[in-house]
Amino acid sequence: MFRLDGRVALVVGAGSGIGASVAAGLAAFGADVVCADSRLDAASATAAALPGRASAAIVDLTDPAGPAALVAAIATPHILVTTPSVNVRKRILDYDDADLDRVVDLNLKGTFRLCREVGRVMAAAGRGSMIGFSSVRSMTTEPGQGAYAATKAATIMLFKTLAAELGPSGVRANTIAPGVVETPLTAPIKAQAGWYQAYADKAILRRWAQPDEMVGAAVFLAGDAASYVTGTTVFVDGGWTAADGRYDPPT
């Protein structure tokens, strides 16, 4: 049920972090992986380390023409995984339009364009699994997360709508919502010991996740094991959204 032999997986953001781990995981289960990233050298390094048939491609999701050019250059994928995001950590009153554009252009508009292009070819082929990465910030927030959290909530609704619109054509669409994961995106937090520990303590498991811990959910959603799963979100957050976590009351 979990094998992906004979399937083409397009992983966008495969140059590092969660994307690189997911690319390796899908390849380990038999998929032929197209590793796409804004940095071709990073995508190529990931592809070179994979078993089976793997290739690299460059894509800039902030370029309106980027997703269409990527999809036109590869075979129609059976699986899409998209991970790229950026966060500008400022309070809303301190945001300027350039900050807002930077977050929205990649996290929301870039993801939207990519899903539109991939969804079009998947629907025409009559099959496919689309997997987007949201975040616990789609459900819980804190000061400085306004734009990022808004785009992560929007990602979930985008994929629910994809599920509704493309389901009759045989295409499934789901999201994965990680908690805190040690990636380049979260490096500024890791560099501050108090902040890093506070995030670890918030999760029920009392630690951060590693990128490899997102792979299981992606492999599940990609293949036949999830053949009746669409329009949903899998939270891989160590219990972040399950408990308050600020205080352990006496019992």
GUKE-338400 format. One record per residue: y, z negated, x of N, C-alpha, C in turn; chain; residue in one letter; residue number from 1. Coordinates in steps of 0.001 Angstrom, whole numbers, padded with zeros to 6 digits. Layout:
N
[[Y, Z, X], [Y, Z, X], [Y, Z, X], "A", "A", NUM]
...
This chain:
251
[[-001217, 000000, 000805], [000000, 000000, 000000], [001266, 000000, 000837], "A", "M", 1]
[[001153, -000458, 002073], [002338, -000573, 002910], [002442, 000534, 003961], "A", "F", 2]
[[001436, 001379, 004073], [001483, 002453, 005054], [002499, 003510, 004622], "A", "R", 3]
[[003152, 004104, 005626], [004199, 005105, 005381], [003884, 006413, 006098], "A", "L", 4]
[[002611, 006654, 006376], [002224, 007859, 007104], [002653, 009108, 006338], "A", "D", 5]
[[003170, 010095, 007098], [003581, 011354, 006501], [004939, 011326, 005827], "A", "G", 6]
[[005642, 010195, 005909], [006949, 010085, 005265], [008061, 010093, 006303], "A", "R", 7]
[[009162, 010709, 005940], [010348, 010754, 006798], [011302, 009658, 006343], "A", "V", 8]
[[011711, 008826, 007284], [012658, 007753, 006995], [013949, 008000, 007754], "A", "A", 9]
[[015055, 008032, 007039], [016376, 008128, 007655], [016965, 006727, 007704], "A", "L", 10]
[[017187, 006219, 008910], [017772, 004896, 009091], [019157, 005069, 009701], "A", "V", 11]
[[020168, 004725, 008929], [021553, 004861, 009385], [022031, 003494, 009874], "A", "V", 12]
[[022558, 003488, 011092], [022878, 002237, 011762], [021753, 001805, 012674], "A", "G", 13]
[[020914, 002760, 013077], [019719, 002453, 013858], [020003, 002148, 015323], "A", "A", 14]
[[021247, 002233, 015749], [021556, 002033, 017154], [021504, 000595, 017622], "A", "G", 15]
[[021530, -000357, 016675], [021533, -001764, 017078], [021186, -002644, 015890], "A", "S", 16]
[[020995, -003930, 016166], [020867, -004932, 015128], [019768, -004673, 014123], "A", "G", 17]
[[020088, -004915, 012862], [019112, -004772, 011791], [018601, -003341, 011712], "A", "I", 18]
[[019472, -002370, 011864], [019057, -000972, 011772], [018007, -000612, 012800], "A", "G", 19]
[[018186, -001063, 014033], [017213, -000771, 015083], [015872, -001433, 014783], "A", "A", 20]
[[015915, -002663, 014285], [014671, -003361, 013955], [013949, -002695, 012795], "A", "S", 21]
[[014685, -002291, 011783], [014064, -001628, 010635], [013471, -000287, 011049], "A", "V", 22]
[[014169, 000452, 011895], [013628, 001719, 012380], [012287, 001502, 013069], "A", "A", 23]
[[012206, 000478, 013915], [010955, 000176, 014606], [009869, -000249, 013625], "A", "A", 24]
[[010247, -001022, 012621], [009274, -001477, 011640], [008706, -000347, 010812], "A", "G", 25]
[[009560, 000549, 010350], [009082, 001685, 009564], [008181, 002589, 010400], "A", "L", 26]
[[008549, 002780, 011669], [007715, 003592, 012554], [006363, 002942, 012774], "A", "A", 27]
[[006331, 001622, 012895], [005069, 000916, 013104], [004122, 001088, 011925], "A", "A", 28]
[[004681, 001321, 010739], [003852, 001546, 009560], [003626, 003027, 009275], "A", "F", 29]
[[003967, 003882, 010239], [003570, 005276, 010177], [004634, 006279, 009839], "A", "G", 30]
[[005863, 005839, 009548], [006913, 006782, 009164], [007424, 007562, 010382], "A", "A", 31]
[[007842, 008799, 010134], [008611, 009569, 011121], [010076, 009218, 010897], "A", "D", 32]
[[010718, 008631, 011893], [012038, 008031, 011696], [013128, 008876, 012335], "A", "V", 33]
[[014155, 009171, 011547], [015391, 009754, 012054], [016370, 008608, 012260], "A", "V", 34]
[[016706, 008339, 013506], [017606, 007243, 013849], [019032, 007784, 013924], "A", "C", 35]
[[019863, 007396, 012986], [021240, 007890, 012945], [022205, 006747, 013218], "A", "A", 36]
[[023267, 007061, 013940], [024245, 006044, 014283], [025537, 006754, 014665], "A", "D", 37]
[[026641, 006009, 014666], [027907, 006590, 015122], [027912, 006802, 016625], "A", "S", 38]
[[026977, 006163, 017325], [026822, 006334, 018781], [025486, 007022, 019034], "A", "R", 39]
[[025544, 008256, 019453], [024316, 009018, 019660], [023460, 008418, 020758], "A", "L", 40]
[[024088, 007866, 021807], [023296, 007280, 022886], [022479, 006093, 022386], "A", "D", 41]
[[023059, 005294, 021521], [022336, 004142, 020977], [021211, 004599, 020056], "A", "A", 42]
[[021477, 005588, 019213], [020436, 006119, 018330], [019299, 006718, 019146], "A", "A", 43]
[[019630, 007408, 020205], [018610, 008029, 021059], [017753, 006975, 021743], "A", "S", 44]
[[018357, 005872, 022172], [017604, 004794, 022814], [016611, 004172, 021840], "A", "A", 45]
[[017053, 003978, 020600], [016132, 003439, 019593], [014983, 004400, 019349], "A", "T", 46]
[[015306, 005676, 019162], [014273, 006679, 018874], [013270, 006786, 020013], "A", "A", 47]
[[013752, 006700, 021244], [012868, 006842, 022397], [011838, 005724, 022479], "A", "A", 48]
[[012139, 004577, 021889], [011233, 003434, 021960], [010234, 003391, 020817], "A", "A", 49]
[[010318, 004343, 019875], [009462, 004297, 018700], [008157, 005051, 018908], "A", "L", 50]
[[007097, 004586, 018259], [005847, 005346, 018287], [005937, 006538, 017347], "A", "P", 51]
[[005075, 007501, 017524], [005042, 008650, 016616], [006240, 009555, 016802], "A", "G", 52]
[[006523, 010326, 015761], [007624, 011283, 015828], [008922, 010604, 015406], "A", "R", 53]
[[009878, 010612, 016310], [011179, 010021, 016032], [012253, 010905, 016645], "A", "A", 54]
[[013411, 010905, 016021], [014525, 011713, 016519], [015816, 010943, 016321], "A", "S", 55]
[[016878, 011440, 016926], [018179, 010783, 016849], [019215, 011737, 016291], "A", "A", 56]
[[020190, 011188, 015608], [021280, 011989, 015048], [022544, 011152, 015056], "A", "A", 57]
[[023659, 011830, 015069], [024952, 011145, 015037], [025573, 011317, 013655], "A", "I", 58]
[[026207, 010258, 013180], [026908, 010340, 011904], [028061, 009338, 011909], "A", "V", 59]
[[029178, 009756, 011374], [030335, 008882, 011178], [030535, 008741, 009680], "A", "D", 60]
[[030177, 007587, 009135], [030275, 007405, 007692], [031714, 007331, 007206], "A", "L", 61]
[[032662, 007123, 008111], [034063, 007106, 007693], [034663, 008506, 007628], "A", "T", 62]
[[033922, 009497, 008099], [034328, 010896, 007993], [033797, 011434, 006665], "A", "D", 63]
[[034661, 011882, 005762], [034172, 012363, 004469], [033109, 013443, 004572], "A", "P", 64]
[[033121, 014223, 005658], [032129, 015282, 005826], [030882, 014821, 006580], "A", "A", 65]
[[030912, 013603, 007133], [029825, 013146, 007984], [028470, 013059, 007296], "A", "G", 66]
[[028354, 012385, 006155], [027037, 012269, 005512], [026436, 013614, 005118], "A", "P", 67]
[[027249, 014511, 004595], [026730, 015820, 004191], [026210, 016590, 005392], "A", "A", 68]
[[026918, 016514, 006518], [026474, 017206, 007722], [025158, 016626, 008229], "A", "A", 69]
[[025016, 015311, 008165], [023776, 014669, 008593], [022608, 015125, 007734], "A", "L", 70]
[[022766, 015062, 006420], [021675, 015410, 005518], [021291, 016876, 005653], "A", "V", 71]
[[022264, 017741, 005896], [021981, 019160, 006048], [021193, 019461, 007308], "A", "A", 72]
[[021263, 018550, 008300], [020644, 018810, 009600], [019224, 018270, 009720], "A", "A", 73]
[[018744, 017532, 008707], [017419, 016921, 008818], [016550, 017320, 007629], "A", "I", 74]
[[015256, 017046, 007762], [014348, 017258, 006641], [014662, 016257, 005538], "A", "A", 75]
[[014393, 016636, 004300], [014647, 015731, 003183], [013876, 014430, 003379], "A", "T", 76]
[[014572, 013292, 003468], [013864, 012037, 003727], [013139, 011512, 002487], "A", "P", 77]
[[012039, 010824, 002724], [011367, 010072, 001665], [011992, 008695, 001502], "A", "H", 78]
[[012618, 008209, 002594], [013163, 006853, 002646], [014550, 006913, 003269], "A", "I", 79]
[[015492, 006197, 002677], [016800, 005983, 003280], [017010, 004492, 003445], "A", "L", 80]
[[017427, 004091, 004646], [017890, 002724, 004876], [019270, 002830, 005503], "A", "V", 81]
[[020258, 002159, 004909], [021603, 002208, 005470], [022116, 000794, 005704], "A", "T", 82]
[[022589, 000540, 006926], [022999, -000810, 007329], [024445, -000954, 007789], "A", "T", 83]
[[025180, 000097, 008186], [026471, -000116, 008845], [027492, -000852, 007971], "A", "P", 84]
[[028168, -001798, 008598], [029234, -002555, 007937], [030195, -003078, 008994], "A", "S", 85]
[[031398, -003388, 008539], [032385, -004008, 009411], [033064, -005116, 008610], "A", "V", 86]
[[033548, -006133, 009307], [034231, -007241, 008651], [035508, -007559, 009411], "A", "N", 87]
[[036621, -007622, 008706], [037874, -008107, 009272], [038108, -009490, 008682], "A", "V", 88]
[[037929, -010515, 009499], [037979, -011890, 009004], [039423, -012376, 008948], "A", "R", 89]
[[040032, -012183, 007798], [041389, -012672, 007544], [041468, -013119, 006094], "A", "K", 90]
[[042318, -014071, 005821], [042568, -014443, 004443], [043283, -013308, 003717], "A", "R", 91]
[[043080, -013252, 002417], [043579, -012124, 001634], [045084, -011946, 001814], "A", "I", 92]
[[045840, -013050, 001851], [047287, -012930, 001963], [047738, -012415, 003324], "A", "L", 93]
[[046838, -012444, 004300], [047148, -011944, 005639], [046671, -010516, 005869], "A", "D", 94]
[[045915, -009972, 004910], [045409, -008606, 005035], [046542, -007607, 004902], "A", "Y", 95]
[[046491, -006547, 005718], [047367, -005399, 005467], [046500, -004220, 005037], "A", "D", 96]
[[047129, -003140, 004680], [046367, -002000, 004161], [045445, -001397, 005204], "A", "D", 97]
[[045825, -001467, 006467], [044955, -000931, 007519], [043667, -001733, 007611], "A", "A", 98]
[[043763, -003062, 007496], [042563, -003902, 007493], [041670, -003552, 006310], "A", "D", 99]
[[042288, -003436, 005133], [041526, -003141, 003924], [040849, -001784, 004024], "A", "L", 100]
[[041580, -000800, 004508], [041006, 000538, 004638], [039821, 000536, 005600], "A", "D", 101]
[[039930, -000214, 006681], [038853, -000238, 007669], [037555, -000753, 007048], "A", "R", 102]
[[037643, -001807, 006248], [036446, -002390, 005642], [035913, -001507, 004522], "A", "V", 103]
[[036803, -001068, 003640], [036367, -000291, 002477], [035868, 001087, 002883], "A", "V", 104]
[[036508, 001709, 003866], [036118, 003066, 004258], [034688, 003133, 004761], "A", "D", 105]
[[034256, 002119, 005491], [032877, 002127, 005992], [031912, 001501, 004981], "A", "L", 106]
[[032181, 000265, 004604], [031209, -000493, 003817], [030964, 000094, 002434], "A", "N", 107]
[[032015, 000610, 001811], [031864, 001103, 000443], [031922, 002623, 000364], "A", "L", 108]
[[033016, 003218, 000829], [033147, 004669, 000687], [032115, 005410, 001531], "A", "K", 109]
[[031868, 004946, 002759], [030870, 005599, 003597], [029486, 005493, 003009], "A", "G", 110]
[[029149, 004297, 002508], [027841, 004100, 001875], [027716, 004955, 000626], "A", "T", 111]
[[028774, 005019, -000160], [028771, 005835, -001383], [028510, 007301, -001062], "A", "F", 112]
[[029236, 007824, -000085], [029068, 009249, 000274], [027653, 009531, 000782], "A", "R", 113]
[[027145, 008625, 001627], [025796, 008812, 002161], [024772, 008824, 001038], "A", "L", 114]
[[024874, 007867, 000131], [023911, 007791, -000973], [024036, 008991, -001903], "A", "C", 115]
[[025243, 009474, -002089], [025425, 010668, -002921], [024689, 011857, -002329], "A", "R", 116]
[[024819, 012067, -001020], [024195, 013223, -000387], [022676, 013072, -000318], "A", "E", 117]
[[022207, 011886, 000082], [020763, 011681, 000161], [020155, 011658, -001239], "A", "V", 118]
[[020834, 011026, -002167], [020328, 010978, -003537], [020176, 012354, -004146], "A", "G", 119]
[[021079, 013236, -003805], [021018, 014603, -004336], [019743, 015316, -003891], "A", "R", 120]
[[019403, 015210, -002596], [018208, 015910, -002109], [016930, 015191, -002529], "A", "V", 121]
[[016977, 013857, -002620], [015800, 013130, -003096], [015502, 013472, -004558], "A", "M", 122]
[[016539, 013522, -005370], [016347, 013847, -006784], [015767, 015242, -006944], "A", "A", 123]
[[016246, 016175, -006129], [015724, 017533, -006188], [014251, 017576, -005771], "A", "A", 124]
[[013873, 016699, -004836], [012485, 016643, -004372], [011592, 015859, -005327], "A", "A", 125]
[[012196, 015058, -006199], [011427, 014302, -007177], [010797, 013032, -006664], "A", "G", 126]
[[011323, 012499, -005537], [010807, 011245, -005006], [011767, 010685, -003972], "A", "R", 127]
[[011614, 009386, -003724], [012411, 008769, -002671], [012654, 007295, -002914], "A", "G", 128]
[[012913, 006576, -001821], [013285, 005165, -001889], [014563, 004973, -001090], "A", "S", 129]
[[015603, 004489, -001745], [016896, 004249, -001112], [017086, 002744, -000982], "A", "M", 130]
[[017403, 002309, 000243], [017542, 000881, 000518], [018886, 000643, 001195], "A", "I", 131]
[[019718, -000157, 000557], [021011, -000503, 001136], [021039, -001964, 001539], "A", "G", 132]
[[021845, -002282, 002549], [021972, -003665, 002976], [023257, -004268, 002432], "A", "F", 133]
[[023092, -005277, 001600], [024197, -006066, 001092], [024288, -007338, 001942], "A", "S", 134]
[[024499, -008491, 001320], [024676, -009737, 002058], [024686, -010895, 001071], "A", "S", 135]
[[024460, -012105, 001578], [024687, -013279, 000737], [026141, -013358, 000290], "A", "V", 136]
[[027011, -012648, 000997], [028428, -012637, 000605], [028659, -011877, -000692], "A", "R", 137]
[[027644, -011238, -001202], [027743, -010650, -002544], [027695, -011727, -003618], "A", "S", 138]
[[027239, -012933, -003238], [027066, -014034, -004190], [027917, -015255, -003852], "A", "M", 139]
[[028065, -015534, -002579], [028829, -016707, -002145], [029838, -016273, -001095], "A", "T", 140]
[[030981, -016922, -001087], [032022, -016501, -000163], [032652, -017708, 000516], "A", "T", 141]
[[033642, -017458, 001331], [034403, -018496, 002018], [035731, -017870, 002430], "A", "E", 142]
[[036724, -018641, 002824], [037985, -018062, 003266], [037787, -017051, 004386], "A", "P", 143]
[[038485, -015937, 004274], [038404, -014890, 005291], [037385, -013814, 005009], "A", "G", 144]
[[036690, -013894, 003860], [035627, -012940, 003553], [035964, -012037, 002365], "A", "Q", 145]
[[037210, -012021, 001934], [037561, -011343, 000689], [037143, -009890, 000610], "A", "G", 146]
[[037580, -009064, 001542], [037270, -007634, 001487], [035790, -007383, 001745], "A", "A", 147]
[[035239, -008071, 002734], [033822, -007890, 003056], [032945, -008277, 001867], "A", "Y", 148]
[[033207, -009440, 001293], [032411, -009898, 000162], [032521, -008936, -001017], "A", "A", 149]
[[033718, -008429, -001251], [033902, -007485, -002358], [033073, -006219, -002147], "A", "A", 150]
[[033034, -005721, -000908], [032248, -004506, -000656], [030755, -004782, -000747], "A", "T", 151]
[[030327, -005987, -000388], [028896, -006297, -000462], [028436, -006493, -001905], "A", "K", 152]
[[029304, -007038, -002742], [028999, -007090, -004174], [028970, -005685, -004752], "A", "A", 153]
[[029906, -004856, -004311], [029949, -003471, -004783], [028712, -002691, -004358], "A", "A", 154]
[[028183, -002984, -003169], [026973, -002302, -002705], [025814, -002540, -003661], "A", "T", 155]
[[025671, -003764, -004121], [024597, -004056, -005074], [024772, -003248, -006351], "A", "I", 156]
[[025981, -003181, -006870], [026199, -002433, -008109], [026054, -000927, -007894], "A", "M", 157]
[[026416, -000444, -006708], [026211, 000960, -006394], [024730, 001311, -006452], "A", "L", 158]
[[023892, 000470, -005861], [022460, 000764, -005841], [021811, 000550, -007207], "A", "F", 159]
[[022314, -000378, -007992], [021824, -000500, -009365], [022128, 000773, -010150], "A", "K", 160]
[[023310, 001327, -009926], [023680, 002561, -010626], [022860, 003740, -010134], "A", "T", 161]
[[022613, 003804, -008835], [021713, 004833, -008310], [020341, 004736, -008955], "A", "L", 162]
[[019841, 003501, -009092], [018540, 003307, -009724], [018548, 003843, -011151], "A", "A", 163]
[[019622, 003545, -011873], [019713, 003981, -013269], [019832, 005493, -013390], "A", "A", 164]
[[020594, 006104, -012504], [020844, 007536, -012610], [019719, 008384, -012032], "A", "E", 165]
[[019081, 007895, -010972], [018089, 008708, -010270], [016651, 008339, -010599], "A", "L", 166]
[[016452, 007218, -011275], [015100, 006819, -011643], [014325, 007878, -012403], "A", "G", 167]
[[014943, 008547, -013392], [014216, 009598, -014112], [013774, 010762, -013223], "A", "P", 168]
[[014389, 010885, -012042], [014012, 011939, -011097], [013004, 011452, -010059], "A", "S", 169]
[[012536, 010215, -010207], [011517, 009704, -009287], [012054, 008990, -008068], "A", "G", 170]
[[013340, 008640, -008083], [013966, 007983, -006933], [014224, 006513, -007261], "A", "V", 171]
[[013793, 005613, -006370], [014073, 004193, -006510], [015233, 003792, -005605], "A", "R", 172]
[[015996, 002771, -006008], [017125, 002291, -005212], [017200, 000775, -005310], "A", "A", 173]
[[017219, 000121, -004166], [017247, -001344, -004096], [018113, -001790, -002924], "A", "N", 174]
[[018468, -003062, -002928], [019238, -003621, -001818], [018530, -004834, -001237], "A", "T", 175]
[[018833, -005081, 000022], [018398, -006284, 000726], [019659, -007071, 001066], "A", "I", 176]
[[019639, -008373, 000792], [020798, -009218, 001072], [020416, -010278, 002103], "A", "A", 177]
[[020744, -010033, 003357], [020430, -011030, 004385], [021368, -012232, 004291], "A", "P", 178]
[[020916, -013323, 004903], [021808, -014429, 005185], [022478, -014179, 006519], "A", "G", 179]
[[022584, -015214, 007340], [023214, -015032, 008651], [022161, -014539, 009643], "A", "V", 180]
[[022450, -013415, 010267], [021524, -012757, 011180], [022228, -012571, 012520], "A", "V", 181]
[[021515, -012797, 013596], [022112, -012639, 014926], [022181, -011157, 015278], "A", "E", 182]
[[023334, -010570, 015060], [023594, -009153, 015321], [024964, -009020, 015988], "A", "T", 183]
[[025325, -007817, 016447], [026677, -007640, 016989], [027782, -008006, 016002], "A", "P", 184]
[[027536, -007821, 014697], [028553, -008133, 013686], [028878, -009622, 013657], "A", "L", 185]
[[027886, -010466, 013924], [028089, -011917, 013847], [028306, -012566, 015217], "A", "T", 186]
[[028456, -011766, 016250], [028656, -012309, 017602], [029861, -013245, 017699], "A", "A", 187]
[[030993, -012959, 017020], [032132, -013891, 017118], [031811, -015289, 016590], "A", "P", 188]
[[030906, -015376, 015595], [030515, -016683, 015067], [029602, -017401, 016056], "A", "I", 189]
[[028642, -016674, 016580], [027702, -017266, 017537], [028428, -017826, 018755], "A", "K", 190]
[[029555, -017228, 019101], [030303, -017655, 020283], [030987, -019003, 020079], "A", "A", 191]
[[031057, -019479, 018842], [031695, -020763, 018550], [030622, -021737, 018065], "A", "Q", 192]
[[030276, -022693, 018894], [029112, -023538, 018655], [029160, -024258, 017314], "A", "A", 193]
[[030305, -024800, 016947], [030407, -025535, 015698], [030202, -024654, 014491], "A", "G", 194]
[[030797, -023476, 014522], [030672, -022514, 013432], [029220, -022031, 013326], "A", "W", 195]
[[028648, -021719, 014475], [027259, -021263, 014511], [026324, -022306, 013903], "A", "Y", 196]
[[026495, -023575, 014282], [025615, -024625, 013786], [025831, -024878, 012295], "A", "Q", 197]
[[027069, -024774, 011843], [027352, -024970, 010417], [026631, -023931, 009570], "A", "A", 198]
[[026597, -022703, 010028], [025871, -021664, 009304], [024364, -021923, 009335], "A", "Y", 199]
[[023851, -022367, 010458], [022427, -022688, 010539], [022074, -023803, 009556], "A", "A", 200]
[[022934, -024813, 009483], [022672, -025954, 008616], [022761, -025597, 007136], "A", "D", 201]
[[023508, -024553, 006796], [023645, -024165, 005390], [022348, -023597, 004829], "A", "K", 202]
[[021561, -022920, 005640], [020297, -022350, 005179], [019251, -023449, 005037], "A", "A", 203]
[[018386, -023308, 004046], [017315, -024281, 003859], [016424, -024346, 005095], "A", "I", 204]
[[016209, -023213, 005743], [015361, -023181, 006938], [016070, -023691, 008182], "A", "L", 205]
[[017361, -024001, 008055], [018149, -024625, 009118], [018232, -023787, 010391], "A", "R", 206]
[[018290, -022490, 010233], [018450, -021629, 011409], [018969, -020276, 010967], "A", "R", 207]
[[019425, -019512, 011936], [019806, -018126, 011715], [018543, -017258, 011693], "A", "W", 208]
[[018692, -016062, 011131], [017604, -015081, 011162], [017758, -014174, 012367], "A", "A", 209]
[[016639, -013584, 012774], [016639, -012518, 013762], [016529, -011173, 013020], "A", "Q", 210]
[[017033, -010092, 013587], [016957, -008792, 012905], [015550, -008408, 012469], "A", "P", 211]
[[014543, -008762, 013264], [013161, -008418, 012915], [012722, -009026, 011588], "A", "D", 212]
[[013376, -010104, 011175], [012979, -010770, 009938], [013448, -010035, 008686], "A", "E", 213]
[[014191, -008961, 008856], [014577, -008114, 007730], [013574, -006980, 007509], "A", "M", 214]
[[012667, -006788, 008450], [011779, -005622, 008426], [010791, -005679, 007266], "A", "V", 215]
[[010229, -006841, 007009], [009217, -006946, 005960], [009733, -006485, 004609], "A", "G", 216]
[[010924, -006912, 004250], [011504, -006503, 002971], [011735, -005002, 002930], "A", "A", 217]
[[012178, -004439, 004046], [012436, -003000, 004084], [011142, -002202, 003960], "A", "A", 218]
[[010096, -002620, 004669], [008808, -001923, 004580], [008268, -002011, 003154], "A", "V", 219]
[[008369, -003169, 002550], [007925, -003338, 001166], [008649, -002384, 000228], "A", "F", 220]
[[009979, -002370, 000278], [010750, -001538, -000643], [010579, -000049, -000365], "A", "L", 221]
[[010237, 000295, 000868], [010140, 001707, 001233], [008935, 002401, 000624], "A", "A", 222]
[[007830, 001676, 000466], [006570, 002342, 000164], [005968, 002026, -001186], "A", "G", 223]
[[004685, 002318, -001304], [003988, 002227, -002587], [003816, 000804, -003084], "A", "D", 224]
[[003899, -000171, -002202], [003798, -001556, -002647], [004910, -001908, -003631], "A", "A", 225]
[[006022, -001182, -003550], [007166, -001426, -004435], [007372, -000266, -005409], "A", "A", 226]
[[006293, 000383, -005797], [006410, 001584, -006630], [007053, 001326, -007996], "A", "S", 227]
[[007041, 000058, -008459], [007653, -000261, -009753], [008867, -001179, -009577], "A", "Y", 228]
[[009437, -001161, -008370], [010599, -001997, -008066], [011807, -001104, -007861], "A", "V", 229]
[[012803, -001241, -008721], [014044, -000490, -008555], [015189, -001241, -009220], "A", "T", 230]
[[016373, -001051, -008674], [017563, -001674, -009228], [017672, -003157, -008966], "A", "G", 231]
[[016983, -003660, -007960], [016994, -005099, -007700], [017476, -005394, -006283], "A", "T", 232]
[[017657, -006689, -006013], [018096, -007147, -004697], [017124, -008193, -004177], "A", "T", 233]
[[016665, -008001, -002955], [015800, -008974, -002295], [016664, -009790, -001335], "A", "V", 234]
[[016784, -011088, -001603], [017562, -011966, -000728], [016661, -012488, 000386], "A", "F", 235]
[[017013, -012139, 001618], [016277, -012598, 002804], [017249, -013496, 003559], "A", "V", 236]
[[017441, -014699, 003020], [018572, -015521, 003446], [018201, -016928, 003874], "A", "D", 237]
[[016907, -017192, 004075], [016514, -018527, 004514], [016848, -019615, 003520], "A", "G", 238]
[[017066, -019240, 002264], [017416, -020207, 001229], [018901, -020454, 001070], "A", "G", 239]
[[019729, -019646, 001719], [021184, -019839, 001686], [021710, -019934, 000252], "A", "W", 240]
[[021273, -019036, -000621], [021806, -018995, -001986], [021029, -019879, -002961], "A", "T", 241]
[[019987, -020572, -002487], [019152, -021376, -003380], [019634, -022811, -003515], "A", "A", 242]
[[020352, -023328, -002537], [020761, -024729, -002544], [022196, -024852, -002062], "A", "A", 243]
[[022851, -025923, -002481], [024244, -026126, -002101], [024379, -026274, -000596], "A", "D", 244]
[[023581, -027163, -000014], [023501, -027242, 001439], [024581, -028031, 002141], "A", "G", 245]
[[025592, -028484, 001414], [026677, -029209, 002090], [026373, -030686, 002288], "A", "R", 246]
[[025465, -031224, 001472], [025198, -032666, 001542], [023792, -032920, 001028], "A", "Y", 247]
[[023054, -033756, 001731], [021722, -034175, 001286], [021847, -035527, 000609], "A", "D", 248]
[[021826, -035546, -000719], [022023, -036819, -001423], [020822, -037729, -001277], "A", "P", 249]
[[021016, -039036, -001386], [019880, -039967, -001346], [019007, -039780, -002595], "A", "P", 250]
[[017706, -039851, -002415], [016800, -039687, -003559], [015786, -040820, -003584], "A", "T", 251]
